[in-house]
């Protein structure tokens, strides 16, 4: 589980990967929608993500 909060005034570009470089599946736990490994988060947006290795 990963919690992300953008406290900046601008959008932030995020990329989630494992330390060993392997791919992950990401699901937004608040909406159950899948996300790509690279995504954008708006200013003051909060995400609670389930991240699992493929």
Order of alpha helices (4+ residues) and beta strands (2+ residues): beta-beta-beta-beta-beta-beta
